[in-house]
Amino acid sequence: MKALSLSSDLDALLALDRRIHRFIYRSAKNRYLFDTLDDYHNLSLRTLHVAMR
């Protein structure tokens, strides 16, 4: 993640961020929590993606 944060590849950094968060959500083994947090994470990534461009 550190190497990606130093590069200008925003798409790769956002993809890694998503993978890390989805792993954490799945680890809770709570489908409702996973679905809810995944929805919110998707929305926040869209906002971040637009703001960073």
Backbone hydrogen bonds, N-H to C=O, Kabsch-Sander energy under -0.5 kcal/mol:
donor,donor_aa,acceptor,acceptor_aa,energy
5,S,1,M,-2.2
6,L,2,K,-1.1
7,S,3,A,-0.6
7,S,4,L,-0.9
10,L,8,S,-1.8
13,L,9,D,-1.9
14,L,10,L,-2.7
15,A,11,D,-2.1
16,L,12,A,-2.3
17,D,13,L,-2.4
18,R,14,L,-2.2
19,R,15,A,-2.2
20,I,16,L,-2.5
21,H,17,D,-2.4
22,R,18,R,-2.6
23,F,19,R,-1.9
24,I,20,I,-2.0
25,Y,21,H,-2.7
26,R,22,R,-2.5
27,S,23,F,-1.9
28,A,24,I,-0.8
28,A,25,Y,-0.8
29,K,26,R,-1.8
30,N,25,Y,-0.6
34,F,30,N,-2.8
35,D,31,R,-2.9
36,T,32,Y,-2.6
37,L,33,L,-2.9
38,D,34,F,-2.6
39,D,35,D,-2.1
40,Y,36,T,-2.2
41,H,37,L,-2.7
42,N,38,D,-2.4
43,L,39,D,-2.0
44,S,40,Y,-2.4
45,L,41,H,-2.5
46,R,42,N,-1.9
47,T,43,L,-2.0
48,L,44,S,-2.7
49,H,45,L,-3.0
50,V,46,R,-2.2
51,A,47,T,-2.5
52,M,48,L,-2.5
53,R,49,H,-1.0
